[in-house]
Every structure is written in C-alpha cells, then in structure tokens.
C-alpha cells in the first residue's frame, strides 16, 4: 500500500503550486468546524441521539493536519531513462508510480470514465455523499462492517494519501469525512482528481505494485494516458474498484465486464452517445493489452541499475547539495521522484545482456573455485562454482557516453559487476603506456627495430624477473609494428623501460587513469609503485584497471588523439523538473592526430594482418571492415581482454573467473565470439567500411624492417623491404647499416668470421644482419641464422673483412705469371709478387676440377718447391693466393705440370711438362680453359662446400642468395 515516505535528509522537493490553497488554508478553522458538524450529522444517523456532536468530536481527536502539499508530496519512484527517453527502470520502495501534474496530461475519456465509475456527483458534491454515507453507517450498525462503497473520489484520495493502511472502522470513516470536507474547500476539483489519479492503486503488473494511471497506462497499453481511446480509458478505470478481481492480466473477463458497466454509466450520464457506446463495446480491447512484464525493468537490468546508476546518482545528488551523505541519497532514491537521464541505448543494452545470458554460448565452462593454494573454496559446506564471467563496456566515441554495460552473465548467480572491478589488463596496456607515448614523443617509429630475446629485470621485491612471450619463442629482430601486432612481451617492456617510463604515467592520467583513480565502489586501481616496475609494461599491476577505464582510454585512438571524459548519467532533475546534476562534457588532447593514426594502423593489423592476435577471432568474422583493437592476456590465462573500436564505437571485454582460475585454452578465445555477437547488430546497421581518416603529416616510406632505415641493395636482396607509415619528420634519412656481407667459415657446425688462417677452400661470403643490440650468449631466436658471426676463426689469424662493411671488395689481386716446372727434386713453382701482399698460400689438385689441398703457406717468398708429390698422379694443378692483413686474393689461374710416366715423383727430364698460368683474374684456367670462380651456398643450404673442387670463395656480384644456417 502507499505510504508517505519522505527523503531522510536534505531539502525536500518543492511542491507544485495549487490554485486555491493559499486562501483556503487561511480559513482552516472554519472548515474544521464544518467538518465536525458534518461528522456529527453522520454520527446522528448512526446513534440517533443528541450525543452525536460529542461523539463525533471524540472521533476527530488526533485528526492529521493536512495542506495542499500533503497530496503532491506523494512518494514517487526515481525513474531512469535511456538516451532516447525510454524507461530503463525505476528505483521504488512501495511500487511503480509516475505522477501527472494536471488533468491535461490524461485523456478526457479517462476523466469521464473514473467519474462514471467512482463518483458521478464529483463535480457537484462537497467532498462527501451524505446519502451514500447514511447507507454505509446503517450497514456498519447492522452487520458491524461497511459492506457497500460510500466514498467519493475526494474521500478515496484522502484514504489513499492519509490512511494508506485502509482500515475500515467508524473512527477512520469519520476522520476521512472530516478531511474530505476540508480538502474539498482547499483544492479545486481538478486538483483533487489529479491527486486521485496519482494515488490510486492499479494492482500488481509483473513484479511491480503499480500506483497511478500513468504508470498503469504505460505498462498495460504502452501509451501515455493522454493518448488513451474510449475503450482503453474505460478498461483502465475498471481496475481500481478491486485491483485483484479486475486485474487485466489475471482476470481479463472480469475487467472487461466492469469496463462495459462503466461505458454504460458514461452513456447514462451523457458523457458519450449511443454510437460511441456501441463502438466501444465492439472494440477488440485484447489486442491493445501488452504482455505482462516478466519482471520490472529494475530487475531486468540489475548490474546497470543496482551497481552502476544507483551509486553514481547518489554521488551526484550529494555533490548537488541535496543530501549530506551518499547513504541518505541512496535511501531517498526510491521515494524522491527524481528523473535520471543516461547515455544508455536500451536496444544495445538488451543486446549485451542477451548475449551474456546465453548459457549455450558459454557451454560447460564453469569451474570449482579454488584459493591461491589450490584448495577448494566452500560455502555452506558446498564447493563454490565460478561462472566463466564477462564484463563489457560499450562507448560512443564521439560523445564519451556509455552506450551499454554488461556487468556479468546472471545477477542471481553472480552479482559481481565485472566492468567496475580492477583486473590485470595484460598486453592491452601496451598501446596506451608503452608504444603510444614513445611514438608521440618521436622516440620510436613503427619501424624501430627491437630485439626480442631473453632479458631480466629486478622487481620491486628485489627478485629477478625474466619475462617470456605467450608462445614461449624468441623472435629476434622485430619492428614495433610486428611486436605490437603479435603482442610480443619483451619488446614492449624494452619500449617502456627505455622510452616511456618517465612519461607513460602522465599519458595515462590524461586518459583518466591516475594513481588516485578508484573504482565506482572506492577500490584503488593504478598504484604509484606500478609505474616504477617493468612488469607494468605488460599489465602487471598491484590492483589493475577496470573494463570501463580501459575502454574509455582506447577511445583516444578513433578520436584522433583526444580523450572525451566518459559518462553514464547525463542529467538528474527533481519531480518538478529542477536540474540537480548536469554532465559537463570535457575533452583532453593526449596524442597528436598523427600518433593516433599510426597506432590505429598498427592495431588494425592486430585484427586483420597474418599473425595478428585478433585476426582469427574478429577479423575473420568481420572481413573488410575497419576495426582496430588489442588483446590482453595475463599469466596462466587468468584474464582475457579484447578492446576493439571502429570510428563510432569502442567496446572492451574482460573474461575470466572470480577466483582467478586459469581459463582453459579451448575456450580462451570465447572473448572474441562474445565481442562479435554483441557488435553484430551495431555493425550491420552501420558497417565500418570507410578507412579511419588520415590526418596531414603522415608519410609512407619504404624501409628496411631490420633497421628501420632506408633500404640498400642488400636489404632488397634479403627481402626485408616494406612500406611503413611515419609521422612527418621522423622518417629515416640514412641507409641501412644492419645488412652486411662478411667472409665466414664453419668449424664444427658453427659460423666464425674468416681469418688469415682460414683455409681459402673453407672461406665463404654471406649476407647477414647486425642485431640492434647484443644477443645473450646461447640464445637461439627465430632469426639467429641471419646474425653476422661475432667470433673469429678459432684457428687464429686476422679477420679478413669487417662485418660492418656494406660490401666486401677483394683486398688483393690474384697472383699471375704462375709457372710450374718438374725437376728431380719435385715441382718448382714461381709467380710474380703482388703489391700489398705479405704472404702466399699454394694449393694443389690432381684433376682440373679439384679438389685443391693446401701444400704451402703462408710463405713470404714468391717461389715454392713441392717435394711431396702424390703417388699415381699423371698431372698436377696449382693455384696460388696472395694474403694481407685485410684479406685474401682470388686464386691465381691454375698452372699444370705433367709428371714423367705418370708415376709420381720420378723420372721426367727437366723442362718437360711445364705449364704457365696466364694473367691474374677471377676465373681459373685448366689446360688452357677458364672456369668460373667457386660459388658459395645459397639460402637454406648446408655448410658442405661446393662441387667444383675450387676454393669456396664468393665475392659481391657473384652472390645469388644469402647464407643461412
């Protein structure tokens, strides 16, 4: 039943002005006297004695004092509206009520229907109907209870507002009569009828107790009461006589029967003519009656109403000065009649809640809750079961308004609102804290190379911490774009500790994430010590951040670097429309438009590029769309995040368990499915097929992906050239220094830089890269084979070429005029000296194609006698190499000599079988025929030498493919 609950503290809402109240209240003593006289008249009918006046006077002891405000200060629920003016729900204590302020707000049909049904003499009587009263008094004497109605609309209004307990006693009836007489001369008839229509009980509809015609009309017909037609008005007026018996949801036939009675009374009293009466009887009223709400809007949106709007509205009401404490404001919400206007779009809100409530979608994902030690958590002797939960926030980028909130899957099973709980954000923090600030300060570009290799940091507890990637691999030299697209951890930590540590916190603060920021229920989020620890770069925080904080921060990217303060409540007004709170939009420039654009381009790769962490889950579901976003994962997959955005919307989702159990790998990516299903209708209505707007000051430049510098021929030869976006002024201007060619050899399966002691047959030339920093010893990365050797041939000597050189030119010309002559002492060799050489090596073969073996050197002279001739050879072939500290020459042309009798060391006369090599060159001459120089192995080959038998030595221009191992 209705009661006169008042706000517990603060200023009471001002009542609406009443036309007659001022002059009538000045003569209240007159009407009190008349009330006693009227009551005595009623008592006289009952008692039949002269003691009636005294009896009536005794009955009026304790009569409540009333004023015009008594009826307007009725308890009203606080109503919450969405951005389109649709009712989301109500905060109510006694039932659902929404008042009208005048009869102009209801249909004339409804006014006539109530008068015909409840009080035909309303506009003529003095607030009571003496004849009806006499009949009621007689019934009370004879039957000791009042059996038939005698109350006028004025009396009913008094009873509803002043005596809500509805006691049916003689004393109460006499007091009701006295007050009705007083009210009749205090207010106009229209004001009395307006108050009646606000106070009248309309029964239970759904889970709500409904008071007043406006709320009933909206529920029953989805209409404002001023729009009711005649049949609808008569049906609505039929309910109050007995709200249970005439419930249109429980006893529609009864309701229609009384509707017909009211229509008949309206015709009899000249309110409608016969044609209108007949048409109303034939009208199919059933088609107008809307389905009974399964639950009130309040219970339909519990996370939104209870955990979000309710505490936020209370805070704003305290700020307005209306209440002195949040507790008082919370108590007042159900009765104060405020109107709360929000940024929520009810259609989107229903979509979010529908997806999260789909148990089929989540399947068998619940887990038994366990504590940090793995012990099962119990409640009332039973294991606690955790739902695989989700928290969702959807924001309109252009306004900052929160469009929809998904606090969880089922409030009855888990009432924790997961959008306002601080959680570890994982890698979703990287664009905001690590890369964004460094990019904005021109400390890095999207092409900056970072080495993804083992590294360790000392944590706040003094312990060493060695972060790893989710895939447990080391990827070597990667660009910022690659690192963020594939969400590698070590590059992000290096970006933060080297470039953003001193500035990242100030950028977060501009996006509403400060060390003072708290959750809606007052819990801390970002801690001051977090920013000092390297782990914060990948989301390692003391407390964490909320879904709403993260989603709001990400709106900075589609907004071209500007953060708009998010809001849920746009306005609060009191029952008379006086504003109590108004959201004031504000915007903060965080990043330059160019930074935001480059970051968005990278985050678009996260969703659509091969290797992007959201490509299979979101990009594949929305092909061809312009969606960007970032995933986030914490240790053991305890938290799963995805924050994605288009030009219009940003939506963040967190998934996990209340007690931080690891998410099973088989359902870890369910976050993408949930995100997709929620966004499906929004993106279908407005497909994001237009590119994100490109601001001026962005240039596209071809660069080397191993250095971020301008590409050289070596970069192109290695396939490491791509086109990258740069903020104008940060594009590279110098050629790549990472790609080099170097002479190397292989010893026991490991590459070394070739030295002057390396046999020429073992020397090769390879195309390598120099990593941007030293690779830890023993580390194998995915691109280790591309790194230039860092150690010299263990056999000693001077390194033949420096790996920092872009090309390797032959340091010496090949020796020429090589002569080979057989003598009794062996084969004598001599050649012309080579300028700059400090030594020579001599190589011998028994066949034109080799293989050649070293038989002398390094030697300083230009002659050599080979005395250890191989047995069984008929002809020998020789090549000579010149050497210097800077390198080794190509081989000389081969010089051949025929041995006597083909028996090795013996017996050929001097001077026979001699051969002289021609002038120097890079080819070989075998029996007068030139052969090409030896070719090194190509990409992916093994270190097995060549098949020509010639020394394996390669030079620029003769290198078809890079060496790899």
Buried (B, 14 or more C-beta within 10 A) or exposed (E): EBEEBEBBBBEBBEBBEBEEBEEBBEEBEEBBEBBBBBBBBBBBBBBEEEEBBEBBBEBBEEBEEBBBEBBBBBBBBBBBBBBEEEBBBBBBBBBBBBBBEEBEBBBBBBBBBBBBBBBBBBEEBBBBBBEBBBBBBBBBEEEEEBEEBBBBBBBBBBBBBBBBEEEEEBEBBBBBBBBBBBBBBBBBBBBBBBBBBBBBBBBBBBBBBBBBBBBBBBBBBEBBBBEBBBBBBBBBBBBBBEBEEBBBBBBBEBBBEBBBBBBBBBBEEEBBEEEBBEBBBEBEBEEBBBEBBEEBBBBBBBBBBBBBBBBBBBBBBBEBEBBEEBEBBBBBBBBBBBBBBBBBBBBBBEBBBEBBBEEEBBEEBBBEBBEEEEEEBEEEEEEBEBBBBBBBBBBBBEBBBBBBBBBBBEBEEBEBBBBBBBBBBBBBBBBBBBBBBBBBBEBBBBBBBBBBBBBEBEEEEEEEBEBEBBEEEBBBBBBBBBBBBBBBBBBBBBBBBEBBBEBBBEBBBBBBBBBEBBBBEEEBBBBEEBBEBBBBBBBBBBBBBBBBBBBBBBBBBBBBBBBBBBBBBBBBBBBEEEEBBEBEEEEBEBBBBBBBBBBBBBBBBBBBBEEBBBBEBBBEBBEEBBBBBBBBBBBEBBBBBBBBBBBBBBBBBBBBBBBBBBBEEEBBBBBBBBBBBBBBEBBEEEEBEEEBEEBEEBEEBEBBBBBBBBBBEBBBBBEBBBEBBBBEEBBBEEBBBBBBBBBBBBBEEEBBBBBBBBBBBBBBBBBBBBBBEEBEEEEEBEBBBBBBBBEBBEBEBBBBBEBEEBEBEBBBBBBBBBBBBBEEEBBBBBBBEBEBBEBBBBBBBBEBBBBBEBBBBBBEEBEBEBEEBBEEBEBBBBBBBBBBEBBBBBBBBBBBBBBBEEBBBEEBEEEEBBBBBBEBBBBBBBEEEEBEBBBBBEBEEEBEBBEBBBBBBBBBEBBEBBBBB
